Amino acid sequence: MSELNGKEGKRGENTKGTGNKRNKKKNPTGDSPQAEPKLKEMKSVEVFEGRKTLLKCELGAGNPLPKFKWYKDGVVIASGKNKLKDTKFKKKKEGKVSELHFTKATDVHAGSYTCEAINNLGKTNTIGNLTLLHGKTHDVTRQLNRKTVSSNSL
């Protein structure tokens, strides 16, 4: 057998699951045993009206990777025409994190949010709140900052 044939023989071997990028994306948990999803506790947030913020739902365990579903006050948040205004969903960390982004928080967004993770072995959820802070403290701070800047420039 020549050296060239030896190399060709190695190329023909089954390489499924040996670090090829496609396999990593499909199963980022590697060779982990199958498990029902477990979520880390969601942190509640407080945000001033009109500001942006996010709620984060992070997987602690689960194989296969679960699908995420978000609820506001017990009602599913849709992603199509019926979606919650000024919001968008983002997946991160190879599908292990789902974030709900608020581009301009308003009274409509204040409430209790549930993130549910579902795979073929089970489902679980975590709950966090979005509290809207109304502007007086925020506006006073902003005005004080402006006055400080303008008095410093004299």
MDTraj code that builds the backbone (N, CA, C; nanometers):
import mdtraj as md
import numpy as np

residues = "MET SER GLU LEU ASN GLY LYS GLU GLY LYS ARG GLY GLU ASN THR LYS GLY THR GLY ASN LYS ARG ASN LYS LYS LYS ASN PRO THR GLY ASP SER PRO GLN ALA GLU PRO LYS LEU LYS GLU MET LYS SER VAL GLU VAL PHE GLU GLY ARG LYS THR LEU LEU LYS CYS GLU LEU GLY ALA GLY ASN PRO LEU PRO LYS PHE LYS TRP TYR LYS ASP GLY VAL VAL ILE ALA SER GLY LYS ASN LYS LEU LYS ASP THR LYS PHE LYS LYS LYS LYS GLU GLY LYS VAL SER GLU LEU HIS PHE THR LYS ALA THR ASP VAL HIS ALA GLY SER TYR THR CYS GLU ALA ILE ASN ASN LEU GLY LYS THR ASN THR ILE GLY ASN LEU THR LEU LEU HIS GLY LYS THR HIS ASP VAL THR ARG GLN LEU ASN ARG LYS THR VAL SER SER ASN SER LEU".split()
xyz = np.array([
    [0.0858, -0.1180, 0.0000],
    [0.0000, 0.0000, 0.0000],
    [0.0898, 0.1234, 0.0000],
    [0.0671, 0.2150, -0.0896],
    [0.1499, 0.3348, -0.0976],
    [0.1053, 0.4361, 0.0069],
    [0.1900, 0.5364, 0.0295],
    [0.1582, 0.6415, 0.1262],
    [0.0319, 0.7151, 0.0852],
    [0.0164, 0.7401, -0.0428],
    [-0.1016, 0.8093, -0.0939],
    [-0.2272, 0.7297, -0.0638],
    [-0.2243, 0.5995, -0.0862],
    [-0.3416, 0.5165, -0.0585],
    [-0.3752, 0.5169, 0.0904],
    [-0.2724, 0.5191, 0.1738],
    [-0.2970, 0.5247, 0.3181],
    [-0.3738, 0.6499, 0.3556],
    [-0.3377, 0.7622, 0.2970],
    [-0.4085, 0.8877, 0.3243],
    [-0.5505, 0.8816, 0.2720],
    [-0.5669, 0.8259, 0.1535],
    [-0.7019, 0.8162, 0.0971],
    [-0.7910, 0.7295, 0.1850],
    [-0.7329, 0.6220, 0.2386],
    [-0.8104, 0.5341, 0.3253],
    [-0.8601, 0.6098, 0.4484],
    [-0.7784, 0.6973, 0.5044],
    [-0.8195, 0.7745, 0.6214],
    [-0.9293, 0.8724, 0.5869],
    [-0.9210, 0.9302, 0.4697],
    [-1.0260, 1.0241, 0.4285],
    [-1.1608, 0.9560, 0.4164],
    [-1.1614, 0.8317, 0.3797],
    [-1.2866, 0.7606, 0.3584],
    [-1.3510, 0.7121, 0.4864],
    [-1.2809, 0.7246, 0.6001],
    [-1.3375, 0.6768, 0.7262],
    [-1.4580, 0.7599, 0.7669],
    [-1.5425, 0.7013, 0.8489],
    [-1.6596, 0.7724, 0.8993],
    [-1.6132, 0.8775, 0.9997],
    [-1.6434, 1.0044, 0.9717],
    [-1.5998, 1.1131, 1.0594],
    [-1.7175, 1.1803, 1.1285],
    [-1.8317, 1.1187, 1.1266],
    [-1.9503, 1.1792, 1.1871],
    [-1.9255, 1.2070, 1.3358],
    [-1.9517, 1.3336, 1.3751],
    [-1.9394, 1.3714, 1.5150],
    [-1.7971, 1.3962, 1.5610],
    [-1.7046, 1.4196, 1.4684],
    [-1.5647, 1.4367, 1.5083],
    [-1.5183, 1.5809, 1.5004],
    [-1.6058, 1.6758, 1.5224],
    [-1.5621, 1.8143, 1.5253],
    [-1.6036, 1.8931, 1.4034],
    [-1.6774, 1.8335, 1.3173],
    [-1.7242, 1.9069, 1.2019],
    [-1.8273, 2.0089, 1.2481],
    [-1.8182, 2.1312, 1.1948],
    [-1.8996, 2.2435, 1.2439],
    [-2.0489, 2.2151, 1.2378],
    [-2.0939, 2.1475, 1.1386],
    [-2.2378, 2.1185, 1.1283],
    [-2.2857, 2.0381, 1.2492],
    [-2.2104, 1.9390, 1.2881],
    [-2.2497, 1.8581, 1.4026],
    [-2.2496, 1.9390, 1.5315],
    [-2.1542, 2.0299, 1.5479],
    [-2.1492, 2.1118, 1.6685],
    [-2.2724, 2.1994, 1.6791],
    [-2.3163, 2.2566, 1.5696],
    [-2.4344, 2.3434, 1.5735],
    [-2.5597, 2.2640, 1.6069],
    [-2.5725, 2.1446, 1.5514],
    [-2.6922, 2.0658, 1.5753],
    [-2.6967, 2.0128, 1.7180],
    [-2.5812, 1.9800, 1.7746],
    [-2.5783, 1.9228, 1.9079],
    [-2.4647, 1.9834, 1.9894],
    [-2.4808, 2.1113, 2.0337],
    [-2.3740, 2.1767, 2.1075],
    [-2.3473, 2.1161, 2.2442],
    [-2.4342, 2.0265, 2.2907],
    [-2.4112, 1.9610, 2.4190],
    [-2.3189, 1.8407, 2.4024],
    [-2.2676, 1.8202, 2.2801],
    [-2.1726, 1.7118, 2.2544],
    [-2.2357, 1.5762, 2.2760],
    [-2.1632, 1.4902, 2.3458],
    [-2.2112, 1.3543, 2.3702],
    [-2.2808, 1.3422, 2.5047],
    [-2.3339, 1.4520, 2.5568],
    [-2.4036, 1.4497, 2.6850],
    [-2.5235, 1.3576, 2.6773],
    [-2.5547, 1.2913, 2.7878],
    [-2.6748, 1.2066, 2.7877],
    [-2.7998, 1.2926, 2.7756],
    [-2.9039, 1.2337, 2.7241],
    [-3.0290, 1.3082, 2.7099],
    [-3.0823, 1.3458, 2.8478],
    [-3.1381, 1.4671, 2.8541],
    [-3.1910, 1.5156, 2.9821],
    [-3.3008, 1.6169, 2.9581],
    [-3.3964, 1.6210, 3.0510],
    [-3.5008, 1.7221, 3.0409],
    [-3.4391, 1.8593, 3.0669],
    [-3.5018, 1.9658, 3.0158],
    [-3.4431, 2.0984, 3.0337],
    [-3.4504, 2.1479, 3.1775],
    [-3.3483, 2.2230, 3.2155],
    [-3.3454, 2.2925, 3.3446],
    [-3.2998, 2.4342, 3.3146],
    [-3.3712, 2.5318, 3.3689],
    [-3.3403, 2.6724, 3.3442],
    [-3.2793, 2.7378, 3.4670],
    [-3.1907, 2.8338, 3.4409],
    [-3.1403, 2.9173, 3.5490],
    [-3.2496, 3.0176, 3.5841],
    [-3.2469, 3.0691, 3.7046],
    [-3.3498, 3.1634, 3.7486],
    [-3.3414, 3.2934, 3.6679],
    [-3.4567, 3.3385, 3.6181],
    [-3.4616, 3.4640, 3.5428],
    [-3.4580, 3.5806, 3.6406],
    [-3.3799, 3.6827, 3.6067],
    [-3.3722, 3.8021, 3.6907],
    [-3.4771, 3.9027, 3.6462],
    [-3.5511, 3.9565, 3.7427],
    [-3.6475, 4.0623, 3.7138],
    [-3.5712, 4.1910, 3.6848],
    [-3.6345, 4.2798, 3.6076],
    [-3.5696, 4.4067, 3.5743],
    [-3.6613, 4.5245, 3.6036],
    [-3.5988, 4.6370, 3.6335],
    [-3.6685, 4.7641, 3.6478],
    [-3.6123, 4.8549, 3.5402],
    [-3.6999, 4.9254, 3.4707],
    [-3.6538, 5.0105, 3.3604],
    [-3.7365, 5.1384, 3.3560],
    [-3.6684, 5.2484, 3.3210],
    [-3.7409, 5.3737, 3.3038],
    [-3.8168, 5.3710, 3.1718],
    [-3.9313, 5.4341, 3.1711],
    [-4.0162, 5.4416, 3.0533],
    [-3.9360, 5.4963, 2.9352],
    [-3.9520, 5.4299, 2.8199],
    [-3.8852, 5.4732, 2.6977],
    [-3.7451, 5.4188, 2.6787],
    [-3.6915, 5.3497, 2.7793],
    [-3.5556, 5.2955, 2.7710],
    [-3.5582, 5.1512, 2.7215],
    [-3.4439, 5.1011, 2.6780],
    [-3.4394, 4.9616, 2.6341],
    [-3.3892, 4.8716, 2.7460],
    [-3.4314, 4.7465, 2.7411],
    [-3.3890, 4.6468, 2.8396],
    [-3.4126, 4.5086, 2.7807],
    [-3.3846, 4.4053, 2.8589],
    [-3.4104, 4.2691, 2.8137],
    [-3.4332, 4.1771, 2.9317],
    [-3.5026, 4.0682, 2.9049],
    [-3.5181, 3.9583, 2.9991],
    [-3.4445, 3.8397, 2.9382],
    [-3.3694, 3.7675, 3.0214],
    [-3.2848, 3.6593, 2.9716],
    [-3.3270, 3.5264, 3.0317],
    [-3.3416, 3.4271, 2.9446],
    [-3.3787, 3.2919, 2.9835],
    [-3.2617, 3.2012, 2.9443],
    [-3.1951, 3.1426, 3.0459],
    [-3.0726, 3.0669, 3.0184],
    [-3.0858, 2.9218, 3.0612],
    [-3.0472, 2.8341, 2.9705],
    [-3.0530, 2.6904, 2.9940],
    [-2.9377, 2.6478, 3.0837],
    [-2.9700, 2.5734, 3.1890],
    [-2.8676, 2.5171, 3.2759],
    [-2.8309, 2.3771, 3.2299],
    [-2.9301, 2.3030, 3.1782],
    [-2.9097, 2.1673, 3.1281],
    [-3.0241, 2.1338, 3.0338],
    [-3.0027, 2.0345, 2.9511],
    [-3.1070, 1.9894, 2.8598],
    [-3.0478, 1.9384, 2.7303],
    [-3.0830, 1.8159, 2.6956],
    [-3.0363, 1.7559, 2.5720],
    [-3.1426, 1.6584, 2.5251],
    [-3.1982, 1.6770, 2.4073],
    [-3.1618, 1.7762, 2.3063],
    [-3.1995, 1.9187, 2.3506],
    [-3.1390, 2.0167, 2.2798],
    [-3.1680, 2.1566, 2.3115],
    [-3.3180, 2.1802, 2.3044],
    [-3.3727, 2.2506, 2.4023],
    [-3.5171, 2.2756, 2.4013],
    [-3.5553, 2.3927, 2.3115],
    [-3.6837, 2.4015, 2.2855],
    [-3.7405, 2.5199, 2.2207],
    [-3.7887, 2.6096, 2.3338],
    [-3.7769, 2.7405, 2.3115],
    [-3.8203, 2.8362, 2.4125],
    [-3.9532, 2.8973, 2.3722],
    [-4.0370, 2.9220, 2.4728],
    [-4.1649, 2.9880, 2.4520],
    [-4.1791, 3.0931, 2.5615],
    [-4.2197, 3.2141, 2.5227],
    [-4.2350, 3.3246, 2.6180],
    [-4.3818, 3.3575, 2.6393],
    [-4.4159, 3.3948, 2.7637],
    [-4.5510, 3.4343, 2.8008],
    [-4.5443, 3.5661, 2.8772],
    [-4.6445, 3.6500, 2.8585],
    [-4.6596, 3.7710, 2.9398],
    [-4.7928, 3.7595, 3.0118],
    [-4.7890, 3.7651, 3.1429],
    [-4.9095, 3.7522, 3.2249],
    [-4.9932, 3.6304, 3.1835],
    [-4.9237, 3.5187, 3.1528],
    [-4.9908, 3.3928, 3.1200],
    [-5.0328, 3.3765, 2.9750],
    [-5.0107, 3.4761, 2.8904],
    [-5.0515, 3.4698, 2.7487],
    [-4.9265, 3.4586, 2.6611],
    [-4.9283, 3.3632, 2.5662],
    [-4.8134, 3.3427, 2.4772],
    [-4.7827, 3.4706, 2.4006],
    [-4.6536, 3.5027, 2.3931],
    [-4.6100, 3.6170, 2.3134],
    [-4.5786, 3.5643, 2.1746],
    [-4.6540, 3.6092, 2.0768],
    [-4.6371, 3.5631, 1.9396],
    [-4.5192, 3.6348, 1.8737],
    [-4.4685, 3.5782, 1.7651],
    [-4.3572, 3.6406, 1.6958],
    [-4.3997, 3.6982, 1.5602],
    [-4.5219, 3.6769, 1.5195],
    [-4.5691, 3.7268, 1.3902],
    [-4.6423, 3.8589, 1.4030],
    [-4.7562, 3.8678, 1.3388],
    [-4.8353, 3.9915, 1.3394],
    [-4.8838, 4.0290, 1.4793],
    [-4.9084, 3.9303, 1.5639],
    [-4.9639, 3.9565, 1.6967],
    [-4.8576, 3.9737, 1.8040],
    [-4.7349, 4.0056, 1.7640],
    [-4.6286, 4.0163, 1.8636],
    [-4.6443, 4.1423, 1.9481],
    [-4.5808, 4.1397, 2.0633],
    [-4.5819, 4.2522, 2.1556],
    [-4.5005, 4.3659, 2.0932],
    [-4.5586, 4.4859, 2.0885],
    [-4.4952, 4.6007, 2.0232],
    [-4.3598, 4.6341, 2.0861],
    [-4.2650, 4.6751, 2.0016],
    [-4.1304, 4.7159, 2.0433],
    [-4.0534, 4.6064, 2.1165],
    [-4.0732, 4.4812, 2.0738],
    [-3.9982, 4.3695, 2.1317],
    [-3.9411, 4.2834, 2.0196],
    [-3.8351, 4.2108, 2.0518],
    [-3.7844, 4.1092, 1.9593],
    [-3.7149, 3.9994, 2.0388],
    [-3.7179, 3.8788, 1.9815],
    [-3.6549, 3.7626, 2.0428],
    [-3.5159, 3.7452, 1.9844],
    [-3.4202, 3.7041, 2.0682],
    [-3.2861, 3.6723, 2.0200],
    [-3.2400, 3.5442, 2.0867],
    [-3.1768, 3.4557, 2.0073],
    [-3.1150, 3.3345, 2.0623],
    [-2.9651, 3.3563, 2.0638],
    [-2.9018, 3.3100, 2.1713],
    [-2.7569, 3.3246, 2.1852],
    [-2.6964, 3.1964, 2.2402],
    [-2.5637, 3.1930, 2.2405],
    [-2.4879, 3.0789, 2.2941],
    [-2.5360, 2.9467, 2.2359],
    [-2.5391, 2.9400, 2.1030],
    [-2.5767, 2.8195, 2.0295],
    [-2.7132, 2.7642, 2.0706],
    [-2.8068, 2.8539, 2.0985],
    [-2.9431, 2.8122, 2.1319],
    [-2.9657, 2.7840, 2.2793],
    [-2.8665, 2.8114, 2.3644],
    [-2.8814, 2.7852, 2.5084],
    [-2.9401, 2.9043, 2.5837],
    [-2.9508, 3.0192, 2.5164],
    [-3.0054, 3.1397, 2.5785],
    [-3.1097, 3.2002, 2.4857],
    [-3.2226, 3.2385, 2.5431],
    [-3.3260, 3.3114, 2.4695],
    [-3.3462, 3.4445, 2.5413],
    [-3.3415, 3.5529, 2.4643],
    [-3.3602, 3.6854, 2.5231],
    [-3.4810, 3.7526, 2.4611],
    [-3.5538, 3.8238, 2.5450],
    [-3.6666, 3.9047, 2.5004],
    [-3.6243, 4.0503, 2.5170],
    [-3.6021, 4.1182, 2.4038],
    [-3.5538, 4.2566, 2.4045],
    [-3.6706, 4.3540, 2.3916],
    [-3.6651, 4.4601, 2.4705],
    [-3.7634, 4.5678, 2.4670],
    [-3.6900, 4.6912, 2.4170],
    [-3.7309, 4.7456, 2.3016],
    [-3.6597, 4.8601, 2.2453],
    [-3.7014, 4.9916, 2.3099],
    [-3.8277, 5.0032, 2.3524],
    [-3.8777, 5.1215, 2.4238],
    [-3.9826, 5.0746, 2.5232],
    [-3.9420, 5.0583, 2.6474],
    [-4.0334, 5.0059, 2.7491],
    [-4.1476, 5.1042, 2.7767],
    [-4.2701, 5.0512, 2.7804],
    [-4.3897, 5.1305, 2.8113],
    [-4.4754, 5.0529, 2.9106],
    [-4.5874, 5.1136, 2.9503],
    [-4.6806, 5.0476, 3.0427],
    [-4.7266, 4.9116, 2.9896],
    [-4.7363, 4.8990, 2.8585],
    [-4.7809, 4.7737, 2.7957],
    [-4.6857, 4.6590, 2.8315],
    [-4.5590, 4.6910, 2.8500],
    [-4.4585, 4.5883, 2.8760],
    [-4.4487, 4.5466, 3.0226],
    [-4.4951, 4.6284, 3.1137],
    [-4.4861, 4.5961, 3.2561],
    [-4.5687, 4.4715, 3.2859],
    [-4.5119, 4.3794, 3.3633],
    [-4.5865, 4.2595, 3.4001],
    [-4.4953, 4.1429, 3.4326],
    [-4.5567, 4.0267, 3.4411],
    [-4.4871, 3.9035, 3.4749],
    [-4.4598, 3.8241, 3.3473],
    [-4.3342, 3.7838, 3.3293],
    [-4.2941, 3.7092, 3.2096],
    [-4.2482, 3.5693, 3.2478],
    [-4.2933, 3.4726, 3.1701],
    [-4.2545, 3.3337, 3.1902],
    [-4.1813, 3.2860, 3.0662],
    [-4.0681, 3.2220, 3.0868],
    [-3.9951, 3.1580, 2.9784],
    [-4.0068, 3.0083, 3.0013],
    [-4.0514, 2.9386, 2.8985],
    [-4.0688, 2.7939, 2.9080],
    [-3.9711, 2.7263, 2.8119],
    [-3.9040, 2.6220, 2.8599],
    [-3.8128, 2.5428, 2.7769],
    [-3.8723, 2.4032, 2.7624],
    [-3.8813, 2.3561, 2.6361],
    [-3.9477, 2.2290, 2.6088],
    [-3.8598, 2.1429, 2.5183],
    [-3.8350, 2.0171, 2.5597],
    [-3.7773, 1.9189, 2.4679],
    [-3.8583, 1.7899, 2.4814],
    [-3.8171, 1.6841, 2.4112],
    [-3.8970, 1.5613, 2.4108],
    [-3.8970, 1.4876, 2.5451],
    [-3.8145, 1.5325, 2.6413],
    [-3.8099, 1.4667, 2.7720],
    [-3.8837, 1.5428, 2.8810],
    [-3.9262, 1.6651, 2.8502],
    [-3.9999, 1.7406, 2.9509],
    [-4.0000, 1.8894, 2.9239],
    [-4.0521, 1.9632, 3.0206],
    [-4.0543, 2.1092, 3.0096],
    [-4.0414, 2.1696, 3.1479],
    [-3.9946, 2.2935, 3.1495],
    [-3.9785, 2.3672, 3.2746],
    [-3.9929, 2.5152, 3.2431],
    [-4.0049, 2.5969, 3.3477],
    [-4.0145, 2.7406, 3.3227],
    [-3.9503, 2.8201, 3.4349],
    [-3.9291, 2.9463, 3.4063],
    [-3.8793, 3.0416, 3.5039],
    [-3.9554, 3.1722, 3.4835],
    [-3.9730, 3.2471, 3.5920],
    [-4.0561, 3.3677, 3.5864],
    [-3.9760, 3.4888, 3.6331],
    [-3.9941, 3.5992, 3.5623],
    [-3.9331, 3.7265, 3.6004],
    [-4.0307, 3.8393, 3.5735],
    [-4.0097, 3.9512, 3.6379],
    [-4.0995, 4.0658, 3.6207],
    [-4.0272, 4.1815, 3.5543],
    [-4.1018, 4.2569, 3.4761],
    [-4.0525, 4.3826, 3.4219],
    [-4.1330, 4.4918, 3.4904],
    [-4.0639, 4.5767, 3.5647],
    [-4.1283, 4.6869, 3.6349],
    [-4.0898, 4.8161, 3.5654],
    [-4.1894, 4.8962, 3.5326],
    [-4.1661, 5.0236, 3.4649],
    [-4.1548, 5.1340, 3.5687],
    [-4.0459, 5.2087, 3.5601],
    [-4.0255, 5.3225, 3.6493],
    [-4.0654, 5.4483, 3.5742],
    [-4.1479, 5.5293, 3.6363],
    [-4.1920, 5.6509, 3.5683],
    [-4.0980, 5.7645, 3.6002],
    [-4.0859, 5.8535, 3.5023],
    [-3.9816, 5.9487, 3.4853],
    [-3.9378, 6.0513, 3.5833],
    [-4.0028, 6.0851, 3.6925],
    [-3.9589, 6.2023, 3.7683],
    [-3.8137, 6.1909, 3.8145],
    [-3.7769, 6.0815, 3.8792],
    [-3.6392, 6.0660, 3.9263],
    [-3.5437, 6.0668, 3.8087],
    [-3.5813, 5.9965, 3.7029],
    [-3.4982, 5.9882, 3.5830],
    [-3.4841, 6.1265, 3.5195],
    [-3.5936, 6.2016, 3.5084],
    [-3.5908, 6.3350, 3.4473],
    [-3.5089, 6.4322, 3.5308],
    [-3.5218, 6.4264, 3.6644],
    [-3.4453, 6.5157, 3.7520],
    [-3.2961, 6.4872, 3.7356],
    [-3.2580, 6.3608, 3.7347],
    [-3.1174, 6.3242, 3.7163],
    [-3.0658, 6.3773, 3.5834],
    [-3.1464, 6.3607, 3.4785],
    [-3.1057, 6.4090, 3.3468],
    [-3.0883, 6.5606, 3.3477],
    [-3.1814, 6.6341, 3.4121],
    [-3.1738, 6.7801, 3.4176],
    [-3.0524, 6.8243, 3.4996],
    [-3.0257, 6.7556, 3.6111],
    [-2.9090, 6.7895, 3.6921],
    [-2.7802, 6.7684, 3.6125],
    [-2.7745, 6.6605, 3.5363],
    [-2.6562, 6.6347, 3.4539],
    [-2.6379, 6.7438, 3.3495],
    [-2.7461, 6.7904, 3.2891],
    [-2.7368, 6.8975, 3.1893],
    [-2.6889, 7.0267, 3.2537],
    [-2.7428, 7.0603, 3.3720],
    [-2.7020, 7.1835, 3.4411],
    [-2.5553, 7.1786, 3.4794],
    [-2.5098, 7.0616, 3.5250],
    [-2.3696, 7.0471, 3.5621],
    [-2.2809, 7.0687, 3.4414],
    [-2.3179, 7.0132, 3.3274],
    [-2.2388, 7.0292, 3.2052],
    [-2.2371, 7.1756, 3.1625],
    [-2.3537, 7.2428, 3.1620],
    [-2.3565, 7.3810, 3.1154],
    [-2.2865, 7.4755, 3.2132],
    [-2.2922, 7.4502, 3.3450],
    [-2.2230, 7.5380, 3.4404],
    [-2.0720, 7.5151, 3.4346],
    [-2.0284, 7.3950, 3.3997],
    [-1.8857, 7.3656, 3.3858],
    [-1.8272, 7.4308, 3.2610],
    [-1.9101, 7.4550, 3.1631],
    [-1.8588, 7.5131, 3.0379],
    [-1.8507, 7.6652, 3.0436],
    [-1.8909, 7.7291, 3.1552],
    [-1.8811, 7.8750, 3.1687],
    [-1.7414, 7.9215, 3.1950],
])
top = md.Topology()
chain = top.add_chain()
for i, resn in enumerate(residues, 1):
    res = top.add_residue(resn, chain, resSeq=i)
    for name in ("N", "CA", "C"):
        top.add_atom(name, md.element.get_by_symbol(name[0]), res)
traj = md.Trajectory(xyz[None], top)
